[in-house]
Amino acid sequence: MTFSYSTTHQGGITIFKLEGEIIEKGQTTGLMEQIDTLLSSGKKNIVLDLGGLRYMNSSGLNVLVNILTKARNAGGDVSVCHLSEKIKSLLVVTRLDTIFHIVPTVEEAVQRLKS
């Protein structure tokens, strides 16, 4: 039950690299606090790099939707990239692939948010 994340910045866009597993909301408290701080400081465009995320359940999906909702409410947006086949299938089955902007790489995600 390990979850971690790291943050980098590229051209005014914040990139969160998620790793491990999200199976309960409490695991992501630090992430959500950092998202809130980021958005309140005016940085509203976010890339979620899910390349290191091995597994997530409905709690993980809820976290992703909350991040998207907060960003859009702040006037920004979220791009998601590096999805494993397992995570991609989960987004397709739940139809969340229709609300998230999914791109293959971080570079494409950053470029999409810049335009």
Biopython code that builds the backbone (N, CA, C, O; Angstrom):
import numpy as np
from Bio.PDB.StructureBuilder import StructureBuilder

atoms = [
    (1, "MET", "N", (0.838, -1.191, 0.000)),
    (1, "MET", "CA", (0.000, 0.000, 0.000)),
    (1, "MET", "C", (0.880, 1.250, 0.000)),
    (1, "MET", "O", (0.782, 2.097, 0.888)),
    (2, "THR", "N", (1.733, 1.345, -1.008)),
    (2, "THR", "CA", (2.661, 2.456, -1.095)),
    (2, "THR", "C", (2.231, 3.413, -2.194)),
    (2, "THR", "O", (1.938, 2.999, -3.315)),
    (3, "PHE", "N", (2.196, 4.683, -1.861)),
    (3, "PHE", "CA", (1.920, 5.716, -2.834)),
    (3, "PHE", "C", (2.874, 6.867, -2.594)),
    (3, "PHE", "O", (3.106, 7.265, -1.452)),
    (4, "SER", "N", (3.429, 7.401, -3.674)),
    (4, "SER", "CA", (4.273, 8.587, -3.561)),
    (4, "SER", "C", (4.104, 9.412, -4.825)),
    (4, "SER", "O", (3.563, 8.945, -5.827)),
    (5, "TYR", "N", (4.574, 10.636, -4.755)),
    (5, "TYR", "CA", (4.519, 11.504, -5.921)),
    (5, "TYR", "C", (5.680, 12.484, -5.857)),
    (5, "TYR", "O", (6.217, 12.774, -4.787)),
    (6, "SER", "N", (6.047, 12.976, -7.006)),
    (6, "SER", "CA", (7.048, 14.027, -7.079)),
    (6, "SER", "C", (6.520, 15.107, -8.018)),
    (6, "SER", "O", (5.638, 14.863, -8.841)),
    (7, "THR", "N", (7.078, 16.298, -7.873)),
    (7, "THR", "CA", (6.590, 17.443, -8.631)),
    (7, "THR", "C", (7.741, 18.111, -9.371)),
    (7, "THR", "O", (8.825, 18.302, -8.820)),
    (8, "THR", "N", (7.489, 18.461, -10.622)),
    (8, "THR", "CA", (8.413, 19.287, -11.387)),
    (8, "THR", "C", (7.601, 20.360, -12.100)),
    (8, "THR", "O", (6.374, 20.291, -12.174)),
    (9, "HIS", "N", (8.305, 21.339, -12.618)),
    (9, "HIS", "CA", (7.634, 22.429, -13.334)),
    (9, "HIS", "C", (8.269, 22.580, -14.704)),
    (9, "HIS", "O", (9.481, 22.433, -14.862)),
    (10, "GLN", "N", (7.444, 22.871, -15.678)),
    (10, "GLN", "CA", (7.929, 23.057, -17.037)),
    (10, "GLN", "C", (7.076, 24.107, -17.716)),
    (10, "GLN", "O", (5.899, 23.874, -17.992)),
    (11, "GLY", "N", (7.654, 25.244, -17.983)),
    (11, "GLY", "CA", (6.945, 26.302, -18.700)),
    (11, "GLY", "C", (5.665, 26.756, -18.034)),
    (11, "GLY", "O", (4.663, 26.976, -18.714)),
    (12, "GLY", "N", (5.675, 26.901, -16.724)),
    (12, "GLY", "CA", (4.489, 27.364, -16.003)),
    (12, "GLY", "C", (3.457, 26.283, -15.731)),
    (12, "GLY", "O", (2.375, 26.569, -15.218)),
    (13, "ILE", "N", (3.784, 25.052, -16.071)),
    (13, "ILE", "CA", (2.862, 23.931, -15.852)),
    (13, "ILE", "C", (3.477, 23.005, -14.814)),
    (13, "ILE", "O", (4.673, 22.717, -14.854)),
    (14, "THR", "N", (2.657, 22.546, -13.896)),
    (14, "THR", "CA", (3.140, 21.651, -12.841)),
    (14, "THR", "C", (2.879, 20.210, -13.237)),
    (14, "THR", "O", (1.777, 19.849, -13.649)),
    (15, "ILE", "N", (3.918, 19.393, -13.103)),
    (15, "ILE", "CA", (3.833, 17.978, -13.458)),
    (15, "ILE", "C", (3.933, 17.154, -12.186)),
    (15, "ILE", "O", (4.915, 17.243, -11.450)),
    (16, "PHE", "N", (2.915, 16.358, -11.937)),
    (16, "PHE", "CA", (2.906, 15.445, -10.795)),
    (16, "PHE", "C", (3.134, 14.035, -11.324)),
    (16, "PHE", "O", (2.346, 13.528, -12.121)),
    (17, "LYS", "N", (4.203, 13.415, -10.882)),
    (17, "LYS", "CA", (4.482, 12.024, -11.248)),
    (17, "LYS", "C", (4.002, 11.153, -10.097)),
    (17, "LYS", "O", (4.555, 11.203, -8.998)),
    (18, "LEU", "N", (2.971, 10.354, -10.353)),
    (18, "LEU", "CA", (2.384, 9.496, -9.328)),
    (18, "LEU", "C", (2.983, 8.101, -9.436)),
    (18, "LEU", "O", (3.172, 7.576, -10.534)),
    (19, "GLU", "N", (3.279, 7.508, -8.281)),
    (19, "GLU", "CA", (3.886, 6.178, -8.265)),
    (19, "GLU", "C", (3.254, 5.304, -7.194)),
    (19, "GLU", "O", (2.834, 5.783, -6.141)),
    (20, "GLY", "N", (3.196, 4.021, -7.487)),
    (20, "GLY", "CA", (2.697, 3.051, -6.511)),
    (20, "GLY", "C", (1.249, 2.692, -6.737)),
    (20, "GLY", "O", (0.829, 2.400, -7.857)),
    (21, "GLU", "N", (0.485, 2.717, -5.647)),
    (21, "GLU", "CA", (-0.920, 2.315, -5.683)),
    (21, "GLU", "C", (-1.773, 3.302, -4.901)),
    (21, "GLU", "O", (-1.370, 3.783, -3.841)),
    (22, "ILE", "N", (-2.946, 3.597, -5.428)),
    (22, "ILE", "CA", (-3.915, 4.417, -4.686)),
    (22, "ILE", "C", (-5.120, 3.540, -4.404)),
    (22, "ILE", "O", (-5.905, 3.226, -5.298)),
    (23, "ILE", "N", (-5.253, 3.150, -3.140)),
    (23, "ILE", "CA", (-6.401, 2.312, -2.786)),
    (23, "ILE", "C", (-7.228, 2.894, -1.641)),
    (23, "ILE", "O", (-8.264, 2.342, -1.270)),
    (24, "GLU", "N", (-6.762, 4.010, -1.087)),
    (24, "GLU", "CA", (-7.589, 4.711, -0.115)),
    (24, "GLU", "C", (-7.275, 6.201, -0.171)),
    (24, "GLU", "O", (-6.133, 6.601, -0.398)),
    (25, "LYS", "N", (-8.291, 7.003, 0.036)),
    (25, "LYS", "CA", (-8.188, 8.448, -0.114)),
    (25, "LYS", "C", (-7.132, 9.043, 0.808)),
    (25, "LYS", "O", (-6.463, 10.006, 0.433)),
    (26, "GLY", "N", (-6.974, 8.496, 1.988)),
    (26, "GLY", "CA", (-6.025, 9.018, 2.961)),
    (26, "GLY", "C", (-4.584, 9.024, 2.479)),
    (26, "GLY", "O", (-3.766, 9.802, 2.970)),
    (27, "GLN", "N", (-4.272, 8.169, 1.528)),
    (27, "GLN", "CA", (-2.914, 8.113, 0.981)),
    (27, "GLN", "C", (-2.550, 9.388, 0.225)),
    (27, "GLN", "O", (-1.370, 9.709, 0.079)),
    (28, "THR", "N", (-3.545, 10.106, -0.249)),
    (28, "THR", "CA", (-3.293, 11.237, -1.139)),
    (28, "THR", "C", (-3.499, 12.595, -0.472)),
    (28, "THR", "O", (-3.597, 13.612, -1.159)),
    (29, "THR", "N", (-3.563, 12.620, 0.841)),
    (29, "THR", "CA", (-3.796, 13.881, 1.556)),
    (29, "THR", "C", (-2.737, 14.925, 1.203)),
    (29, "THR", "O", (-3.079, 16.073, 0.918)),
    (30, "GLY", "N", (-1.465, 14.547, 1.217)),
    (30, "GLY", "CA", (-0.393, 15.479, 0.885)),
    (30, "GLY", "C", (-0.493, 15.990, -0.538)),
    (30, "GLY", "O", (-0.282, 17.176, -0.795)),
    (31, "LEU", "N", (-0.815, 15.098, -1.464)),
    (31, "LEU", "CA", (-0.988, 15.476, -2.864)),
    (31, "LEU", "C", (-2.106, 16.496, -3.005)),
    (31, "LEU", "O", (-1.933, 17.519, -3.668)),
    (32, "MET", "N", (-3.243, 16.228, -2.391)),
    (32, "MET", "CA", (-4.390, 17.128, -2.523)),
    (32, "MET", "C", (-4.108, 18.483, -1.878)),
    (32, "MET", "O", (-4.556, 19.511, -2.386)),
    (33, "GLU", "N", (-3.373, 18.497, -0.768)),
    (33, "GLU", "CA", (-3.001, 19.770, -0.143)),
    (33, "GLU", "C", (-2.087, 20.567, -1.060)),
    (33, "GLU", "O", (-2.224, 21.785, -1.171)),
    (34, "GLN", "N", (-1.151, 19.882, -1.720)),
    (34, "GLN", "CA", (-0.255, 20.573, -2.639)),
    (34, "GLN", "C", (-1.023, 21.103, -3.854)),
    (34, "GLN", "O", (-0.732, 22.196, -4.341)),
    (35, "ILE", "N", (-1.993, 20.342, -4.342)),
    (35, "ILE", "CA", (-2.845, 20.800, -5.453)),
    (35, "ILE", "C", (-3.587, 22.073, -5.034)),
    (35, "ILE", "O", (-3.626, 23.043, -5.790)),
    (36, "ASP", "N", (-4.177, 22.073, -3.832)),
    (36, "ASP", "CA", (-4.908, 23.248, -3.343)),
    (36, "ASP", "C", (-3.995, 24.470, -3.250)),
    (36, "ASP", "O", (-4.377, 25.567, -3.655)),
    (37, "THR", "N", (-2.792, 24.277, -2.716)),
    (37, "THR", "CA", (-1.824, 25.373, -2.587)),
    (37, "THR", "C", (-1.438, 25.902, -3.957)),
    (37, "THR", "O", (-1.365, 27.113, -4.171)),
    (38, "LEU", "N", (-1.195, 24.998, -4.869)),
    (38, "LEU", "CA", (-0.807, 25.362, -6.234)),
    (38, "LEU", "C", (-1.893, 26.200, -6.900)),
    (38, "LEU", "O", (-1.615, 27.255, -7.469)),
    (39, "LEU", "N", (-3.121, 25.721, -6.825)),
    (39, "LEU", "CA", (-4.229, 26.418, -7.468)),
    (39, "LEU", "C", (-4.492, 27.775, -6.832)),
    (39, "LEU", "O", (-4.801, 28.737, -7.535)),
    (40, "SER", "N", (-4.372, 27.865, -5.505)),
    (40, "SER", "CA", (-4.609, 29.145, -4.843)),
    (40, "SER", "C", (-3.513, 30.159, -5.157)),
    (40, "SER", "O", (-3.716, 31.362, -4.994)),
    (41, "SER", "N", (-2.342, 29.678, -5.610)),
    (41, "SER", "CA", (-1.262, 30.594, -5.992)),
    (41, "SER", "C", (-1.360, 31.011, -7.460)),
    (41, "SER", "O", (-0.511, 31.753, -7.954)),
    (42, "GLY", "N", (-2.403, 30.532, -8.161)),
    (42, "GLY", "CA", (-2.625, 30.934, -9.540)),
    (42, "GLY", "C", (-2.068, 29.982, -10.581)),
    (42, "GLY", "O", (-2.243, 30.213, -11.777)),
    (43, "LYS", "N", (-1.402, 28.916, -10.157)),
    (43, "LYS", "CA", (-0.892, 27.922, -11.099)),
    (43, "LYS", "C", (-1.986, 26.881, -11.284)),
    (43, "LYS", "O", (-2.244, 26.071, -10.394)),
    (44, "LYS", "N", (-2.626, 26.910, -12.446)),
    (44, "LYS", "CA", (-3.850, 26.141, -12.592)),
    (44, "LYS", "C", (-3.809, 25.025, -13.623)),
    (44, "LYS", "O", (-4.793, 24.303, -13.777)),
    (45, "ASN", "N", (-2.694, 24.863, -14.335)),
    (45, "ASN", "CA", (-2.588, 23.797, -15.323)),
    (45, "ASN", "C", (-1.684, 22.690, -14.800)),
    (45, "ASN", "O", (-0.566, 22.944, -14.350)),
    (46, "ILE", "N", (-2.180, 21.462, -14.865)),
    (46, "ILE", "CA", (-1.523, 20.327, -14.214)),
    (46, "ILE", "C", (-1.398, 19.160, -15.187)),
    (46, "ILE", "O", (-2.321, 18.854, -15.942)),
    (47, "VAL", "N", (-0.237, 18.520, -15.148)),
    (47, "VAL", "CA", (-0.032, 17.256, -15.853)),
    (47, "VAL", "C", (0.065, 16.163, -14.804)),
    (47, "VAL", "O", (0.825, 16.286, -13.844)),
    (48, "LEU", "N", (-0.694, 15.105, -14.982)),
    (48, "LEU", "CA", (-0.595, 13.931, -14.123)),
    (48, "LEU", "C", (0.098, 12.831, -14.914)),
    (48, "LEU", "O", (-0.475, 12.261, -15.842)),
    (49, "ASP", "N", (1.338, 12.542, -14.534)),
    (49, "ASP", "CA", (2.121, 11.486, -15.167)),
    (49, "ASP", "C", (1.862, 10.207, -14.376)),
    (49, "ASP", "O", (2.338, 10.058, -13.251)),
    (50, "LEU", "N", (1.106, 9.287, -14.969)),
    (50, "LEU", "CA", (0.703, 8.064, -14.270)),
    (50, "LEU", "C", (1.585, 6.871, -14.620)),
    (50, "LEU", "O", (1.216, 5.728, -14.346)),
    (51, "GLY", "N", (2.740, 7.124, -15.220)),
    (51, "GLY", "CA", (3.623, 6.040, -15.646)),
    (51, "GLY", "C", (4.076, 5.123, -14.526)),
    (51, "GLY", "O", (4.328, 3.942, -14.763)),
    (52, "GLY", "N", (4.183, 5.637, -13.320)),
    (52, "GLY", "CA", (4.627, 4.821, -12.192)),
    (52, "GLY", "C", (3.501, 4.295, -11.331)),
    (52, "GLY", "O", (3.742, 3.652, -10.309)),
    (53, "LEU", "N", (2.272, 4.564, -11.737)),
    (53, "LEU", "CA", (1.111, 4.118, -10.964)),
    (53, "LEU", "C", (0.768, 2.691, -11.370)),
    (53, "LEU", "O", (0.349, 2.447, -12.501)),
    (54, "ARG", "N", (0.946, 1.755, -10.453)),
    (54, "ARG", "CA", (0.713, 0.344, -10.761)),
    (54, "ARG", "C", (-0.755, -0.052, -10.637)),
    (54, "ARG", "O", (-1.235, -0.901, -11.388)),
    (55, "TYR", "N", (-1.469, 0.560, -9.694)),
    (55, "TYR", "CA", (-2.843, 0.147, -9.439)),
    (55, "TYR", "C", (-3.598, 1.279, -8.774)),
    (55, "TYR", "O", (-3.026, 2.051, -8.004)),
    (56, "MET", "N", (-4.888, 1.377, -9.073)),
    (56, "MET", "CA", (-5.788, 2.235, -8.313)),
    (56, "MET", "C", (-7.194, 1.675, -8.419)),
    (56, "MET", "O", (-7.561, 1.035, -9.405)),
    (57, "ASN", "N", (-7.956, 1.928, -7.392)),
    (57, "ASN", "CA", (-9.352, 1.495, -7.370)),
    (57, "ASN", "C", (-10.241, 2.736, -7.453)),
    (57, "ASN", "O", (-9.796, 3.785, -7.919)),
    (58, "SER", "N", (-11.466, 2.625, -7.014)),
    (58, "SER", "CA", (-12.395, 3.758, -7.099)),
    (58, "SER", "C", (-11.906, 4.959, -6.288)),
    (58, "SER", "O", (-12.204, 6.099, -6.644)),
    (59, "SER", "N", (-11.174, 4.726, -5.220)),
    (59, "SER", "CA", (-10.617, 5.848, -4.453)),
    (59, "SER", "C", (-9.622, 6.625, -5.297)),
    (59, "SER", "O", (-9.595, 7.855, -5.247)),
    (60, "GLY", "N", (-8.811, 5.928, -6.063)),
    (60, "GLY", "CA", (-7.864, 6.581, -6.954)),
    (60, "GLY", "C", (-8.566, 7.363, -8.051)),
    (60, "GLY", "O", (-8.165, 8.476, -8.389)),
    (61, "LEU", "N", (-9.612, 6.773, -8.600)),
    (61, "LEU", "CA", (-10.393, 7.473, -9.619)),
    (61, "LEU", "C", (-11.004, 8.743, -9.046)),
    (61, "LEU", "O", (-11.030, 9.781, -9.708)),
    (62, "ASN", "N", (-11.494, 8.660, -7.817)),
    (62, "ASN", "CA", (-12.077, 9.815, -7.141)),
    (62, "ASN", "C", (-11.036, 10.923, -6.983)),
    (62, "ASN", "O", (-11.353, 12.098, -7.166)),
    (63, "VAL", "N", (-9.815, 10.565, -6.649)),
    (63, "VAL", "CA", (-8.735, 11.544, -6.500)),
    (63, "VAL", "C", (-8.489, 12.251, -7.836)),
    (63, "VAL", "O", (-8.376, 13.476, -7.877)),
    (64, "LEU", "N", (-8.406, 11.487, -8.926)),
    (64, "LEU", "CA", (-8.182, 12.082, -10.243)),
    (64, "LEU", "C", (-9.310, 13.038, -10.627)),
    (64, "LEU", "O", (-9.061, 14.126, -11.147)),
    (65, "VAL", "N", (-10.542, 12.628, -10.369)),
    (65, "VAL", "CA", (-11.693, 13.479, -10.691)),
    (65, "VAL", "C", (-11.668, 14.746, -9.838)),
    (65, "VAL", "O", (-11.975, 15.830, -10.332)),
    (66, "ASN", "N", (-11.304, 14.617, -8.560)),
    (66, "ASN", "CA", (-11.219, 15.795, -7.683)),
    (66, "ASN", "C", (-10.167, 16.778, -8.186)),
    (66, "ASN", "O", (-10.394, 17.988, -8.178)),
    (67, "ILE", "N", (-9.021, 16.267, -8.624)),
    (67, "ILE", "CA", (-7.970, 17.143, -9.151)),
    (67, "ILE", "C", (-8.475, 17.868, -10.399)),
    (67, "ILE", "O", (-8.285, 19.076, -10.538)),
    (68, "LEU", "N", (-9.110, 17.137, -11.295)),
    (68, "LEU", "CA", (-9.654, 17.735, -12.514)),
    (68, "LEU", "C", (-10.693, 18.805, -12.186)),
    (68, "LEU", "O", (-10.670, 19.895, -12.758)),
    (69, "THR", "N", (-11.584, 18.499, -11.284)),
    (69, "THR", "CA", (-12.638, 19.442, -10.899)),
    (69, "THR", "C", (-12.052, 20.709, -10.296)),
    (69, "THR", "O", (-12.460, 21.814, -10.655)),
    (70, "LYS", "N", (-11.103, 20.560, -9.384)),
    (70, "LYS", "CA", (-10.478, 21.721, -8.742)),
    (70, "LYS", "C", (-9.760, 22.585, -9.775)),
    (70, "LYS", "O", (-9.876, 23.810, -9.748)),
    (71, "ALA", "N", (-9.021, 21.953, -10.684)),
    (71, "ALA", "CA", (-8.284, 22.715, -11.702)),
    (71, "ALA", "C", (-9.245, 23.468, -12.615)),
    (71, "ALA", "O", (-9.040, 24.650, -12.891)),
    (72, "ARG", "N", (-10.279, 22.800, -13.079)),
    (72, "ARG", "CA", (-11.223, 23.456, -13.985)),
    (72, "ARG", "C", (-11.999, 24.562, -13.276)),
    (72, "ARG", "O", (-12.287, 25.597, -13.878)),
    (73, "ASN", "N", (-12.339, 24.355, -12.008)),
    (73, "ASN", "CA", (-13.019, 25.401, -11.246)),
    (73, "ASN", "C", (-12.125, 26.621, -11.063)),
    (73, "ASN", "O", (-12.622, 27.737, -10.913)),
    (74, "ALA", "N", (-10.806, 26.418, -11.075)),
    (74, "ALA", "CA", (-9.851, 27.521, -10.941)),
    (74, "ALA", "C", (-9.528, 28.154, -12.289)),
    (74, "ALA", "O", (-8.731, 29.090, -12.358)),
    (75, "GLY", "N", (-10.140, 27.650, -13.366)),
    (75, "GLY", "CA", (-9.894, 28.192, -14.691)),
    (75, "GLY", "C", (-8.761, 27.504, -15.435)),
    (75, "GLY", "O", (-8.291, 28.006, -16.457)),
    (76, "GLY", "N", (-8.325, 26.370, -14.934)),
    (76, "GLY", "CA", (-7.240, 25.630, -15.567)),
    (76, "GLY", "C", (-7.707, 24.316, -16.136)),
    (76, "GLY", "O", (-8.893, 24.123, -16.406)),
    (77, "ASP", "N", (-6.748, 23.399, -16.319)),
    (77, "ASP", "CA", (-7.090, 22.099, -16.880)),
    (77, "ASP", "C", (-6.035, 21.079, -16.463)),
    (77, "ASP", "O", (-5.003, 21.418, -15.886)),
    (78, "VAL", "N", (-6.328, 19.827, -16.774)),
    (78, "VAL", "CA", (-5.440, 18.709, -16.436)),
    (78, "VAL", "C", (-5.264, 17.847, -17.679)),
    (78, "VAL", "O", (-6.223, 17.558, -18.394)),
    (79, "SER", "N", (-4.019, 17.443, -17.922)),
    (79, "SER", "CA", (-3.727, 16.427, -18.931)),
    (79, "SER", "C", (-3.129, 15.230, -18.221)),
    (79, "SER", "O", (-2.379, 15.378, -17.256)),
    (80, "VAL", "N", (-3.464, 14.046, -18.703)),
    (80, "VAL", "CA", (-2.993, 12.802, -18.098)),
    (80, "VAL", "C", (-2.139, 12.079, -19.138)),
    (80, "VAL", "O", (-2.492, 12.027, -20.316)),
    (81, "CYS", "N", (-1.001, 11.519, -18.686)),
    (81, "CYS", "CA", (-0.127, 10.834, -19.632)),
    (81, "CYS", "C", (0.515, 9.594, -19.012)),
    (81, "CYS", "O", (0.406, 9.337, -17.813)),
    (82, "HIS", "N", (1.187, 8.840, -19.880)),
    (82, "HIS", "CA", (1.905, 7.611, -19.502)),
    (82, "HIS", "C", (1.007, 6.600, -18.795)),
    (82, "HIS", "O", (1.387, 6.057, -17.758)),
    (83, "LEU", "N", (-0.159, 6.347, -19.334)),
    (83, "LEU", "CA", (-1.075, 5.387, -18.726)),
    (83, "LEU", "C", (-0.658, 3.959, -19.065)),
    (83, "LEU", "O", (-0.380, 3.636, -20.219)),
    (84, "SER", "N", (-0.621, 3.117, -18.047)),
    (84, "SER", "CA", (-0.408, 1.693, -18.295)),
    (84, "SER", "C", (-1.695, 1.141, -18.906)),
    (84, "SER", "O", (-2.742, 1.784, -18.837)),
    (85, "GLU", "N", (-1.618, -0.034, -19.496)),
    (85, "GLU", "CA", (-2.817, -0.639, -20.082)),
    (85, "GLU", "C", (-3.891, -0.865, -19.022)),
    (85, "GLU", "O", (-5.080, -0.704, -19.294)),
    (86, "LYS", "N", (-3.470, -1.240, -17.814)),
    (86, "LYS", "CA", (-4.416, -1.492, -16.723)),
    (86, "LYS", "C", (-5.160, -0.209, -16.334)),
    (86, "LYS", "O", (-6.381, -0.224, -16.182)),
    (87, "ILE", "N", (-4.435, 0.893, -16.175)),
    (87, "ILE", "CA", (-5.054, 2.165, -15.796)),
    (87, "ILE", "C", (-5.898, 2.702, -16.960)),
    (87, "ILE", "O", (-6.993, 3.222, -16.747)),
    (88, "LYS", "N", (-5.395, 2.575, -18.162)),
    (88, "LYS", "CA", (-6.154, 3.029, -19.330)),
    (88, "LYS", "C", (-7.480, 2.280, -19.438)),
    (88, "LYS", "O", (-8.516, 2.887, -19.706)),
    (89, "SER", "N", (-7.450, 0.966, -19.229)),
    (89, "SER", "CA", (-8.678, 0.160, -19.270)),
    (89, "SER", "C", (-9.662, 0.606, -18.201)),
    (89, "SER", "O", (-10.869, 0.650, -18.442)),
    (90, "LEU", "N", (-9.152, 0.935, -17.023)),
    (90, "LEU", "CA", (-10.004, 1.396, -15.932)),
    (90, "LEU", "C", (-10.701, 2.703, -16.318)),
    (90, "LEU", "O", (-11.890, 2.878, -16.048)),
    (91, "LEU", "N", (-9.966, 3.615, -16.947)),
    (91, "LEU", "CA", (-10.574, 4.875, -17.372)),
    (91, "LEU", "C", (-11.604, 4.657, -18.486)),
    (91, "LEU", "O", (-12.620, 5.350, -18.536)),
    (92, "VAL", "N", (-11.345, 3.707, -19.366)),
    (92, "VAL", "CA", (-12.290, 3.413, -20.444)),
    (92, "VAL", "C", (-13.572, 2.789, -19.878)),
    (92, "VAL", "O", (-14.675, 3.204, -20.235)),
    (93, "VAL", "N", (-13.428, 1.811, -19.011)),
    (93, "VAL", "CA", (-14.591, 1.127, -18.429)),
    (93, "VAL", "C", (-15.477, 2.100, -17.653)),
    (93, "VAL", "O", (-16.703, 1.994, -17.694)),
    (94, "THR", "N", (-14.862, 3.041, -16.951)),
    (94, "THR", "CA", (-15.623, 4.015, -16.164)),
    (94, "THR", "C", (-16.028, 5.236, -16.985)),
    (94, "THR", "O", (-16.676, 6.151, -16.478)),
    (95, "ARG", "N", (-15.632, 5.239, -18.271)),
    (95, "ARG", "CA", (-15.910, 6.331, -19.202)),
    (95, "ARG", "C", (-15.236, 7.641, -18.807)),
    (95, "ARG", "O", (-15.589, 8.701, -19.324)),
    (96, "LEU", "N", (-14.286, 7.576, -17.909)),
    (96, "LEU", "CA", (-13.549, 8.779, -17.534)),
    (96, "LEU", "C", (-12.586, 9.206, -18.635)),
    (96, "LEU", "O", (-12.081, 10.328, -18.622)),
    (97, "ASP", "N", (-12.336, 8.320, -19.579)),
    (97, "ASP", "CA", (-11.496, 8.688, -20.719)),
    (97, "ASP", "C", (-12.165, 9.774, -21.566)),
    (97, "ASP", "O", (-11.509, 10.413, -22.388)),
    (98, "THR", "N", (-13.463, 9.982, -21.368)),
    (98, "THR", "CA", (-14.172, 11.012, -22.128)),
    (98, "THR", "C", (-14.071, 12.387, -21.479)),
    (98, "THR", "O", (-14.372, 13.388, -22.128)),
    (99, "ILE", "N", (-13.654, 12.464, -20.214)),
    (99, "ILE", "CA", (-13.540, 13.772, -19.558)),
    (99, "ILE", "C", (-12.088, 14.200, -19.337)),
    (99, "ILE", "O", (-11.814, 15.389, -19.176)),
    (100, "PHE", "N", (-11.170, 13.256, -19.329)),
    (100, "PHE", "CA", (-9.757, 13.595, -19.177)),
    (100, "PHE", "C", (-9.110, 13.732, -20.548)),
    (100, "PHE", "O", (-9.463, 13.021, -21.488)),
    (101, "HIS", "N", (-8.167, 14.648, -20.649)),
    (101, "HIS", "CA", (-7.345, 14.769, -21.854)),
    (101, "HIS", "C", (-6.171, 13.813, -21.666)),
    (101, "HIS", "O", (-5.284, 14.065, -20.851)),
    (102, "ILE", "N", (-6.170, 12.725, -22.418)),
    (102, "ILE", "CA", (-5.149, 11.688, -22.285)),
    (102, "ILE", "C", (-4.203, 11.787, -23.474)),
    (102, "ILE", "O", (-4.627, 11.750, -24.629)),
    (103, "VAL", "N", (-2.919, 11.913, -23.171)),
    (103, "VAL", "CA", (-1.887, 11.981, -24.205)),
    (103, "VAL", "C", (-0.764, 11.019, -23.830)),
    (103, "VAL", "O", (-0.638, 10.647, -22.664)),
    (104, "PRO", "N", (0.055, 10.612, -24.799)),
    (104, "PRO", "CA", (1.087, 9.608, -24.511)),
    (104, "PRO", "C", (2.224, 10.088, -23.610)),
    (104, "PRO", "O", (2.678, 9.331, -22.752)),
    (105, "THR", "N", (2.701, 11.336, -23.782)),
    (105, "THR", "CA", (3.918, 11.764, -23.086)),
    (105, "THR", "C", (3.717, 13.058, -22.306)),
    (105, "THR", "O", (2.760, 13.802, -22.522)),
    (106, "VAL", "N", (4.654, 13.299, -21.393)),
    (106, "VAL", "CA", (4.646, 14.546, -20.624)),
    (106, "VAL", "C", (4.789, 15.740, -21.566)),
    (106, "VAL", "O", (4.109, 16.753, -21.400)),
    (107, "GLU", "N", (5.663, 15.618, -22.540)),
    (107, "GLU", "CA", (5.900, 16.721, -23.474)),
    (107, "GLU", "C", (4.611, 17.096, -24.211)),
    (107, "GLU", "O", (4.302, 18.278, -24.359)),
    (108, "GLU", "N", (3.863, 16.099, -24.669)),
    (108, "GLU", "CA", (2.604, 16.375, -25.356)),
    (108, "GLU", "C", (1.577, 16.977, -24.402)),
    (108, "GLU", "O", (0.792, 17.840, -24.795)),
    (109, "ALA", "N", (1.582, 16.526, -23.156)),
    (109, "ALA", "CA", (0.659, 17.063, -22.162)),
    (109, "ALA", "C", (0.958, 18.528, -21.890)),
    (109, "ALA", "O", (0.045, 19.352, -21.824)),
    (110, "VAL", "N", (2.235, 18.854, -21.733)),
    (110, "VAL", "CA", (2.635, 20.238, -21.491)),
    (110, "VAL", "C", (2.256, 21.106, -22.699)),
    (110, "VAL", "O", (1.702, 22.194, -22.541)),
    (111, "GLN", "N", (2.556, 20.622, -23.880)),
    (111, "GLN", "CA", (2.249, 21.373, -25.104)),
    (111, "GLN", "C", (0.752, 21.622, -25.227)),
    (111, "GLN", "O", (0.335, 22.714, -25.614)),
    (112, "ARG", "N", (-0.060, 20.619, -24.902)),
    (112, "ARG", "CA", (-1.512, 20.768, -24.982)),
    (112, "ARG", "C", (-2.002, 21.849, -24.031)),
    (112, "ARG", "O", (-2.876, 22.640, -24.383)),
    (113, "LEU", "N", (-1.440, 21.884, -22.828)),
    (113, "LEU", "CA", (-1.880, 22.862, -21.838)),
    (113, "LEU", "C", (-1.382, 24.284, -22.157)),
    (113, "LEU", "O", (-2.000, 25.266, -21.745)),
    (114, "LYS", "N", (-0.289, 24.386, -22.876)),
    (114, "LYS", "CA", (0.232, 25.698, -23.254)),
    (114, "LYS", "C", (-0.605, 26.346, -24.351)),
    (114, "LYS", "O", (-0.669, 27.572, -24.441)),
    (115, "SER", "N", (-1.244, 25.533, -25.183)),
    (115, "SER", "CA", (-1.981, 26.100, -26.316)),
    (115, "SER", "C", (-3.433, 26.388, -25.995)),
    (115, "SER", "O", (-4.173, 26.867, -26.855)),
]
sb = StructureBuilder()
sb.init_structure("model")
sb.init_model(0)
sb.init_chain("A")
sb.init_seg("    ")
for serial, (resi, resn, name, xyz) in enumerate(atoms, 1):
    if name == "N":
        sb.init_residue(resn, " ", resi, " ")
    sb.init_atom(name, np.array(xyz, "f"), 0.0, 1.0, " ", f" {name:<3s}", serial, name[0])
structure = sb.get_structure()
